[in-house]
Amino acid sequence: MYAATLTLLSVYFSSELILCIPPVGLQPEQVHISYPGILGSMMVTWTTFNRTDSVVEYNLWGAKLFELQETGSSTPFVDDGTEKRKLYIHRVMLNGLKSGATYGIKCISLLI
């Protein structure tokens, strides 16, 4: 799993070493956080190689981390390369965020 810390203006990522590392196909990769044009909202997007749940746990930095949870959706994507790799693109919208506040977030991908 990956953890990302963000404010509404700046973002930085850090990998966490968890006691066990999930199979590679389940790990969230290419995590992106973007502003969707809705005040107080952020879109969290990532990819996996397997069809999994799309869940983000989050909370204000300094509060009980990962107490809040939002679910989203995933869509399959096949790249145009010679390998024709199939990926799943996950999207979860976080709403009601406080402007200028810092949040801890964690992307979770579990097999469906």
N, C-alpha and C positions, 0 to 999 in steps of 0.2 A: 504494500500500500504506500501511497505517497501522501505527504502532507504539504499543504501550501498555505502560506500566510499572506494576507493581502490587505491593503487599504483600497479605497475607491480610486486612488490615484497611482499607487505603485504596488508592484507584485514581486515577490521573490519566492523561490521554491527550495525545499530541502528534502532530501530523501531520509526516511526513517528506517533504521534497522529493526525489524520486528523479529520475535523469537523464531518464527518459521517464515520462510519466503514462499508465497503461493506459486503455483505453476506459472511459467512464463506467459502462457496464453491468457491468463486471468488478470495479470498485472496491468493497472492503468498506465498508459504511455501517452506521450505527447499531450500533457495536460495544459490547457489554455484557459485563461480567465478573461472574459471580455465584457464590455459595457453594452447592454442591448438597447440603449436609448430610453430606458425607463428609470426614472429617478429612484434610487434606493435598491436597485437590482443589479445582479451580476449573473452572467451565463458561464457555467463551468463545462468545458468540453474535453473529452479524452477519447483514446482509442484502446481497444483490446483485440486480440486475435480470436476470441471465443464469444459467443452470445452470452451475456451476463446481465445481471441487474445493473441499474444506473442509480447509485445512491451517493449523496454527499452529506456528510455530518459536519456541523460547523457550530461556532458560537463566537461571541466577542472574545478577543484576546484578553486574558486575565480572569475571565469567568470560567465556569466549569466547561472545559473544552469538549467539543463534539456532542453537546447536549441536544442540539437541534438537528433535524434531519429532513431532507427533501429528496424525493424520487423524481426521476425523469424518464427518458426513453432512449433507445438506441436504434440505429438504422444500419443495415449492412452496406458495405462499400467494397467494390472490387476495383483494384488499381489497374491502370492501363499498361503496366510494365509487362515484361515477358513472363514473369511468374504468375501474374493474375491473382495476387494475394487477396484474400477476403478478410477485411477488417470490419469491426463494428465501431461506429462513432456514437459516443454517449453524450447526451446534453441534459444538464440539470439547471433550472433557473432558481436563483436565490432571490427572494423578495423581502422587503421590509428592512433592508440594511441601513445602518446609520451612516450618513455622510461623514467622511473623515475618520471613521472608527477602523480599528484593525481587527480582522477576523482570522481565526484558525480554521482551515478546512481540510477535510480528508475525503478523497474519492474512494469509493468502495465498489468492487466488481466481484459478485459472487455468482457461481453458475446458476442458471435458471432451471 
